[in-house]
Amino acid sequence: DTNKPEDLSLWCSFLVALYCLFRKANVIPEGSKFDPNCVLTRSDISVDSIGRKILVFVGFSKTNQFMKRSHIIPIPANDDESLDLYRHIKKLFRMCPAEPDAPAFTFRKDRFINYRTFTVRLKVLLLKAGKNPAWYSGHSFRRGGASFLHSVGGTTLLVQTLGDWA
């Protein structure tokens, strides 16, 4: 229910993981503390209202641990109400304001989506959808996003670059 702050924050974290081909470790902190250099913060996600897109700034990943490069991932708005990250991020930022250095998916002061919440809630939703949760993990967004991007015409080079496999 994206009218509830925690649910909206969780859904946004799922969509960012999917569209950016991220590992869970880049999207959300492992526990109650986090390193803002390694996990997305609010300031790493920008709303471009004129271009109707979300810009995700990435400076750290498993293959870029020394932060020698950074890139920006643009995610355009789309017409699917459920999958439109632009719509959901705008709502999250309006409904759940947070400091720029707070975890990106903060839903209340000092409360944010972490590994446990991300994984447990994913498995509950999969079960409700009639899927076997044992077949999925947080990494499914990365693999699924890459497969989806390729299936809609994304080149191998685009998938490799976005997934930081290049």
TIGU-91294 format. One record per residue (C-alpha): x, z, y; residue number from 1. Coordinates in Angstrom, 1 decimal. Example, Ala and Ser with C-alpha at 12.3 -4.5 7.8 and 13.67 -1.06 7.14 Angstrom:
2
((12.3 7.8 -4.5) 1)
((13.7 7.1 -1.1) 2)
***
This chain:
166
((0.0 0.0 0.0) 1)
((2.0 -1.3 3.0) 2)
((-0.1 0.9 5.3) 3)
((1.8 3.9 3.9) 4)
((5.3 4.3 5.5) 5)
((7.2 4.9 2.2) 6)
((5.5 2.0 0.4) 7)
((6.1 -0.3 3.3) 8)
((9.8 0.7 3.4) 9)
((10.1 0.2 -0.3) 10)
((8.5 -3.2 -0.2) 11)
((10.8 -4.3 2.6) 12)
((13.8 -3.1 0.6) 13)
((12.6 -5.2 -2.4) 14)
((12.1 -8.3 -0.2) 15)
((15.6 -8.0 1.4) 16)
((17.2 -7.6 -2.0) 17)
((15.3 -10.7 -3.2) 18)
((15.9 -13.0 -0.3) 19)
((19.5 -11.9 0.4) 20)
((20.5 -11.9 -3.3) 21)
((21.9 -8.4 -2.7) 22)
((23.0 -5.8 -5.2) 23)
((21.0 -2.6 -4.9) 24)
((24.2 -0.9 -3.6) 25)
((24.1 -3.1 -0.4) 26)
((20.4 -2.4 0.3) 27)
((20.0 1.3 -0.2) 28)
((22.0 4.5 -0.5) 29)
((22.7 6.1 -3.8) 30)
((21.5 9.6 -2.8) 31)
((20.7 11.6 0.3) 32)
((24.0 10.7 2.1) 33)
((25.2 7.2 2.8) 34)
((28.1 5.3 4.2) 35)
((26.8 3.0 7.1) 36)
((29.7 0.6 6.5) 37)
((28.6 -0.1 2.9) 38)
((24.8 0.1 3.1) 39)
((22.4 -1.7 5.4) 40)
((21.4 0.2 8.5) 41)
((18.6 -0.5 11.0) 42)
((21.1 -2.2 13.3) 43)
((22.0 -4.6 10.5) 44)
((18.5 -6.0 10.5) 45)
((17.3 -7.8 13.6) 46)
((13.9 -9.4 14.4) 47)
((14.1 -12.8 16.1) 48)
((10.6 -13.1 17.6) 49)
((11.2 -16.5 19.2) 50)
((12.6 -18.1 16.0) 51)
((10.1 -16.0 13.8) 52)
((12.8 -14.9 11.5) 53)
((14.7 -11.8 10.4) 54)
((18.5 -11.8 10.7) 55)
((20.4 -9.6 8.2) 56)
((24.0 -8.9 9.2) 57)
((26.4 -8.4 6.2) 58)
((29.9 -7.0 6.5) 59)
((30.4 -5.3 3.1) 60)
((29.8 -6.2 -0.5) 61)
((31.4 -5.7 -3.9) 62)
((33.5 -8.8 -3.3) 63)
((34.2 -7.9 0.4) 64)
((35.2 -4.3 0.1) 65)
((37.7 -4.4 2.9) 66)
((35.2 -6.0 5.3) 67)
((37.5 -9.0 6.1) 68)
((34.5 -11.3 6.7) 69)
((30.9 -11.0 7.7) 70)
((27.9 -13.3 7.7) 71)
((24.4 -13.4 8.9) 72)
((21.5 -14.3 6.6) 73)
((18.4 -15.7 8.4) 74)
((15.1 -15.2 6.6) 75)
((12.3 -17.2 8.2) 76)
((8.7 -16.1 8.4) 77)
((6.5 -17.6 5.8) 78)
((2.7 -18.0 5.2) 79)
((2.5 -15.6 2.2) 80)
((1.2 -12.4 3.5) 81)
((2.7 -10.4 0.7) 82)
((6.2 -12.0 0.8) 83)
((6.6 -12.5 4.5) 84)
((9.6 -10.2 5.3) 85)
((9.2 -11.1 9.0) 86)
((5.7 -9.5 9.1) 87)
((6.7 -6.5 7.0) 88)
((10.0 -5.7 8.9) 89)
((8.2 -5.9 12.2) 90)
((5.6 -3.5 10.9) 91)
((8.2 -1.1 9.4) 92)
((10.2 -1.0 12.7) 93)
((7.0 -0.3 14.6) 94)
((5.5 2.2 12.2) 95)
((8.7 4.0 11.3) 96)
((11.2 4.0 14.1) 97)
((14.8 5.1 13.2) 98)
((18.2 5.4 14.8) 99)
((20.4 2.3 14.7) 100)
((22.8 4.0 12.3) 101)
((20.1 5.2 9.9) 102)
((19.5 3.6 6.6) 103)
((17.6 0.3 7.0) 104)
((14.7 1.5 4.9) 105)
((14.0 4.8 6.6) 106)
((10.4 5.8 6.6) 107)
((10.5 9.3 8.2) 108)
((13.1 11.3 9.9) 109)
((15.9 11.8 7.4) 110)
((13.8 10.2 4.6) 111)
((14.7 6.8 3.2) 112)
((14.5 4.7 0.1) 113)
((17.4 5.6 -2.2) 114)
((18.5 4.4 -5.7) 115)
((16.2 6.7 -7.6) 116)
((13.1 5.9 -5.5) 117)
((13.9 2.1 -5.7) 118)
((14.3 2.1 -9.4) 119)
((11.5 4.5 -10.5) 120)
((9.0 2.9 -8.2) 121)
((10.0 -0.6 -9.4) 122)
((9.4 0.4 -13.0) 123)
((6.0 1.9 -12.2) 124)
((4.9 -1.2 -10.4) 125)
((6.1 -3.4 -13.2) 126)
((4.2 -1.4 -15.7) 127)
((1.0 -1.6 -13.6) 128)
((1.5 -5.4 -13.5) 129)
((1.7 -5.5 -17.3) 130)
((5.4 -6.2 -17.5) 131)
((7.9 -4.4 -19.7) 132)
((10.0 -2.3 -17.2) 133)
((12.9 -2.1 -19.7) 134)
((13.5 -5.8 -19.0) 135)
((14.1 -5.3 -15.2) 136)
((16.4 -3.3 -12.9) 137)
((17.4 -3.3 -9.3) 138)
((19.8 -6.2 -10.1) 139)
((16.7 -8.3 -11.1) 140)
((16.2 -9.1 -7.4) 141)
((19.7 -10.6 -7.1) 142)
((19.3 -12.7 -10.3) 143)
((15.7 -13.6 -9.6) 144)
((16.4 -14.5 -6.0) 145)
((19.2 -16.8 -7.0) 146)
((17.0 -18.4 -9.7) 147)
((14.1 -18.8 -7.3) 148)
((16.4 -20.3 -4.5) 149)
((17.8 -22.8 -6.9) 150)
((14.3 -23.7 -8.3) 151)
((13.1 -24.6 -4.8) 152)
((16.0 -26.9 -4.0) 153)
((18.8 -24.5 -3.0) 154)
((22.1 -26.1 -3.8) 155)
((24.6 -24.4 -6.1) 156)
((26.9 -24.0 -3.1) 157)
((24.1 -22.3 -1.1) 158)
((23.3 -19.9 -4.0) 159)
((27.0 -19.1 -4.4) 160)
((27.5 -18.5 -0.7) 161)
((24.4 -16.4 -0.2) 162)
((25.1 -14.4 -3.3) 163)
((28.7 -13.9 -2.3) 164)
((29.9 -15.6 -5.4) 165)
((31.8 -18.4 -3.6) 166)
***
